[in-house]
Each structure stands twice: as C-alpha cells, then as structure tokens.
Amino acid sequence: MASIGTDQSNRKLPFREFTVEWRVKANINRNNACRHFNANPHDEQTGNANREVILFCANRIAEMKSIQRPFKAADSNRRFETFTEDEREIIIEALNFIIRLTKPFPDYFSLGERVISI
C-alpha cells in the first residue's frame, strides 16, 4: 500500500471529500456498502425484501433531514451503482443505522464508498 505523503500542499478538506480522497490514495477499491446492498442471500425475492427495508429506513433518515423521500418501492430492484451519490450517502446512513440494531453487516460503512470507481 502506498503511503500518503505531504508532497501536496497541506490543504484542508471537508470530511466528505477527505474520505473519498483517502480511499483513492490508499488504493482501497472494494466497496462493502455496494456489495451488501446488492446481495441476494438466498434468492432474488429475499434480496429485494432486504433492499426494501434498507430503502424504507433511508426514507425515514431523509425525512429527519427535511429531505423529501428520495426512494420509491420500485427502487428495490435497482443496484447500488445506479443511485446518485447523494442517494448512496443516505443508503449508507441507513445501513449504518441497521447495523446498530442488528449484526447482519460489518461494523461500519464509510461515507467514502458513495463514490463508485469502476
């Protein structure tokens, strides 16, 4: 893994941009949030049901932030990569909320995973 040096000027970045830049420079290309959101543990129907729960939770989080509900029921058929960066951020917040309630996912998803580099 390449080290992140100070060859660039030490500039201040907002945390959101820092998480993305750090993942790029550290060459972290796996995306756990994408993998877990798109997962179909047993079959397509179970995978869609899991995504419906995640998107329902994401809509509730959006409402708490005074954002109009961004997700519809049909969105459970979409893959993580097809959502906008802002929508993916809300989905990641929903995944992190669900993690606090249960343990089906890893301990934490980074907001830096909202950027898809394919």
Backbone hydrogen bonds in HBPLUS format (Angstrom, degrees):
<---DONOR---> <-ACCEPTOR-->    atom                        ^
c    i                          cat <-CA-CA->   ^        H-A-AA   ^      H-
h    n   atom  resd res      DA  || num        DHA   H-A  angle D-A-AA Bond
n    s   type  num  typ     dist DA aas  dist angle  dist       angle   num
A0011-ARG N   A0009-SER O   2.77 MM   2  5.64 107.1  2.31 118.3 101.5     1
A0018-PHE N   A0014-PRO O   2.93 MM   4  6.17 157.7  1.98 156.2 163.5     2
A0019-THR N   A0015-PHE O   2.95 MM   4  6.18 160.7  1.99 158.7 160.8     3
A0021-GLU N   A0017-GLU O   2.94 MM   4  6.16 173.4  1.95 157.4 159.5     4
A0022-TRP N   A0018-PHE O   2.80 MM   4  5.84 163.0  1.83 156.4 161.0     5
A0023-ARG N   A0019-THR O   3.23 MM   4  6.28 157.7  2.28 136.7 142.1     6
A0024-VAL N   A0020-VAL O   3.07 MM   4  6.36 154.1  2.14 150.6 157.8     7
A0025-LYS N   A0021-GLU O   2.93 MM   4  6.15 170.0  1.94 155.6 157.9     8
A0026-ALA N   A0022-TRP O   2.85 MM   4  5.90 149.5  1.94 147.4 156.2     9
A0028-ILE N   A0023-ARG O   2.87 MM   5  5.08 167.9  1.88 158.2 159.4    10
A0027-ASN N   A0024-VAL O   3.09 MM   3  5.04 153.8  2.16 100.7 108.2    11
A0035-ARG N   A0031-ASN O   3.05 MM   4  6.32 163.9  2.07 152.0 156.9    12
A0036-HIS N   A0032-ASN O   2.89 MM   4  6.02 165.4  1.91 154.6 157.5    13
A0037-PHE N   A0033-ALA O   2.93 MM   4  5.97 155.8  1.99 147.2 154.3    14
A0038-ASN N   A0034-CYS O   3.04 MM   4  6.08 162.8  2.07 150.2 154.5    15
A0047-GLY N   A0043-ASP O   3.06 MM   4  6.34 160.9  2.10 153.4 159.3    16
A0048-ASN N   A0044-GLU O   2.91 MM   4  6.15 157.5  1.96 150.7 156.2    17
A0049-ALA N   A0045-GLN O   2.99 MM   4  6.21 153.6  2.06 143.8 151.2    18
A0050-ASN N   A0046-THR O   2.93 MM   4  6.20 157.5  1.98 150.6 156.3    19
A0051-ARG N   A0047-GLY O   3.00 MM   4  6.26 159.1  2.04 147.5 153.1    20
A0052-GLU N   A0048-ASN O   2.87 MM   4  6.11 147.0  1.98 144.9 154.3    21
A0053-VAL N   A0049-ALA O   3.16 MM   4  6.47 154.9  2.23 147.5 152.6    22
A0054-ILE N   A0050-ASN O   3.07 MM   4  6.40 159.4  2.12 148.4 154.2    23
A0055-LEU N   A0051-ARG O   2.82 MM   4  6.01 162.8  1.85 152.7 157.1    24
A0056-PHE N   A0052-GLU O   2.84 MM   4  5.98 148.9  1.94 144.4 153.3    25
A0057-CYS N   A0053-VAL O   3.01 MM   4  6.21 162.1  2.04 148.1 152.5    26
A0058-ALA N   A0054-ILE O   2.87 MM   4  6.14 149.2  1.96 142.2 151.9    27
A0059-ASN N   A0055-LEU O   2.86 MM   4  6.10 149.3  1.96 144.1 151.2    28
A0060-ARG N   A0056-PHE O   3.10 MM   4  6.45 152.6  2.18 145.9 153.0    29
A0061-ILE N   A0057-CYS O   3.01 MM   4  6.34 154.5  2.08 149.0 155.9    30
A0062-ALA N   A0058-ALA O   2.91 MM   4  6.15 156.3  1.97 147.1 153.8    31
A0063-GLU N   A0059-ASN O   2.92 MM   4  6.18 154.4  1.99 146.8 153.5    32
A0064-MET N   A0060-ARG O   3.05 MM   4  6.34 150.5  2.14 144.0 151.5    33
A0065-LYS N   A0061-ILE O   3.17 MM   4  6.48 132.4  2.41 138.8 151.2    34
A0065-LYS N   A0062-ALA O   3.05 MM   3  5.08 132.8  2.28  96.4 109.6    35
A0067-ILE N   A0062-ALA O   2.82 MM   5  5.00 162.8  1.85 146.6 145.7    36
A0066-SER N   A0063-GLU O   2.96 MM   3  4.87 158.3  2.01 107.5 110.5    37
A0075-ASP N   A0072-LYS O   3.08 MM   3  5.44 152.8  2.16 107.9 116.3    38
A0076-SER N   A0073-ALA O   3.33 MM   3  6.18 173.0  2.34 120.4 122.3    39
A0077-ASN N   A0074-ALA O   3.21 MM   3  6.04 170.5  2.22 121.3 124.2    40
A0078-ARG N   A0075-ASP O   3.01 MM   3  5.23 156.9  2.06 107.5 114.9    41
A0082-THR N   A0079-ARG O   3.03 MM   3  5.62 150.4  2.12 115.6 123.8    42
A0083-PHE N   A0080-PHE O   3.32 MM   3  5.85 163.5  2.35 114.3 118.9    43
A0088-ARG N   A0084-THR O   2.85 MM   4  6.13 157.9  1.90 154.1 160.7    44
A0089-GLU N   A0085-GLU O   2.99 MM   4  6.24 146.4  2.11 141.9 150.9    45
A0090-ILE N   A0086-ASP O   3.21 MM   4  6.55 153.2  2.29 144.1 149.9    46
A0091-ILE N   A0087-GLU O   2.94 MM   4  6.25 155.6  2.00 149.3 156.7    47
A0092-ILE N   A0088-ARG O   2.86 MM   4  6.10 156.6  1.91 149.5 155.2    48
A0093-GLU N   A0089-GLU O   3.00 MM   4  6.30 151.7  2.09 143.1 150.9    49
A0094-ALA N   A0090-ILE O   2.93 MM   4  6.24 149.6  2.03 145.2 153.7    50
A0095-LEU N   A0091-ILE O   2.85 MM   4  6.19 156.4  1.90 151.4 158.0    51
A0096-ASN N   A0092-ILE O   2.91 MM   4  6.15 159.8  1.95 149.3 154.5    52
A0097-PHE N   A0093-GLU O   2.93 MM   4  6.16 144.3  2.06 140.5 150.5    53
A0098-ILE N   A0094-ALA O   2.91 MM   4  6.19 161.3  1.94 153.5 157.8    54
A0099-ILE N   A0095-LEU O   2.93 MM   4  6.18 148.1  2.03 145.2 154.5    55
A0100-ARG N   A0096-ASN O   3.27 MM   4  6.54 144.2  2.41 136.9 144.4    56
A0100-ARG N   A0097-PHE O   3.10 MM   3  5.30 124.7  2.42  98.3 111.7    57
A0101-LEU N   A0098-ILE O   2.98 MM   3  5.11 134.0  2.20  99.2 112.4    58
A0102-THR N   A0098-ILE O   2.90 MM   4  6.12 158.2  1.95 159.3 165.4    59
A0113-GLU N   A0110-SER O   3.04 MM   3  5.68 167.3  2.06 116.2 120.4    60
A0114-ARG N   A0111-LEU O   3.15 MM   3  5.82 164.1  2.17 120.1 121.7    61
